[in-house]
Amino acid sequence: TMNKLEFLRLWDAYSALLTPTQREISGLYLNFDLTVSEIADRNSITRQAVSECLSGCKRQLEEYEQKLRFVRGNLKYGLEVSFMMTDALRWAEQMQKTHPQLSEDIERLKQILSADYSVEAEKALDSGAGAINNAANDGAKR
């Protein structure tokens, strides 16, 4: 059975594909941490109706993920980048030890690899495709 974190990941990706009622009930359960009883009382429906709705949502979200693989793809990509960055930083540290004359350049590489690019990424996403290309070019010049 799916745990709450898995449910939330799928919900974040695919909730727009649920009906308004499914989105409301599952949102109360996941985002406001309300119990089945609390949701039932709040919406004047039975606990069974809430449970069935949540079960249906889970099943539907799992089907979307099985077909689209969006969440898995994002998680996989994130792990790939993390492994690559870890390997690159280890390599840089080893190079710095074996080639101290390159220490300044390697230190700059380590700064680039450790930098937080979240602000640049948000700006590029907010500005559209043309800005993404510009941001990527600017990032290369950093």
N, C-alpha and C positions, 0 to 999 in steps of 0.2 A: 504494500500500500504506500501511497505517496506521502512523504512528510510535508509539513507546512512550508518549509523553505523551498522545496521543489515546486509545490503548488504556487507559491508566490512568484517564483521565477517565470513559470509558464503564464501566470496571470499577467505579470508585467509585460510580457511579449504579446500575448494574444487576447487580452480582455476586451479589446475593441470589437472582437468578433463574436462576443457573447451577446445575448439579448439584454436589454436594459435591466430587467428583473434579475437575471443571473449576475450581471455586473454589480448591481447594488448589493445583493446578498453576499456574494463572494468578497466584495470590497469591504463590507462591514466585518466579515470574518477574518480577512487577511490584514487589512490596513488599520482597523480599529480594535482588533483582537476581541471582538464580541463573541460570546458563546452562542451555541445553537439556540438555547433558551432565550437569551437576550434578544437575538435577532427575531425570533418568533414573536416575542412579546411586542417588540418595537413595530413589527409589520403586521401584527394581528393575524398571524398564520400559525399553523401547528409546527412543533419541533420536527415532526416527520417531513413536512413540506420543505423546511429549511435543509434538513439532512439530505433529502432527495435532490434538491437543487444543487447543493455543494457537491454531491457525488456526480451528478450530471455534468457540472462544470469541470470537475477534475477529469472525467472521462473525455469530454469534448476538447479540453486543452491538451490532454495527452495525444489525442488523435491529430490535432493541428501540429503538434511537435513531431509526431511520427512522420507526417507528410512533408512538413516544411523544414524541419531540423534547424530552425533559427537559433533557439537557445543553445543547443549543443554546439552549433557552429561558432557562436560567440564565445562560449566557454572554452572551446578547443583553441580558438584563435588567441584568447587571453593567456592560456597556458603556454602556447607556442612562443608568444612574445616574452613571457616571463622566463622560460627556459633559455631562450636566445640571449636575453639581457644578462642573466646569471652567468652563462658561459662567456659572454663577451667581457664582463667585468672580471671574471676569474682570469681570463687570458690577459687582460690589461695589467692586472696585478702581477702575474707571472713575468710578463714582458718588462715591467718596471724593475723587478728584482734582477733579471738577467741582463738588462740593458739600461743601467742607471743614467747613461747619457741621453736617453730619450724620455727621461722622467717628466719633463715639463709638457711634452706633447701627449704622453700617456695620461697624465693628470687631466689634461683638457678633454681627452676622449672619455675618461671616467666621469667627468662632470656632465658631458653630453648624455652619456648612457644613464646617468642617475637623475637627470633633470625631469621636472614635472611639466609635461606639455598639455595638461588638461585645459588651461585657459586658452591656448592657441587652438586646440581641438574644438572647444565650445564656440569660439569666434568663427572658425571656419564652417562649422555645422550651421550656425545661425545665419551666416552670410550666403550660403548656397555653394553650388559646385564650382563656380569660377574662383571663389574665395578659397576653396579647399586646395585647388592647384597652386594659388598664390601663397597660401600658408605653408604648403609643403616645400615650395621653393624657398621661402623665407626661413623655414626651419633648417634647410640644408645649409643656409648661410650663417646660422646662429653661432 
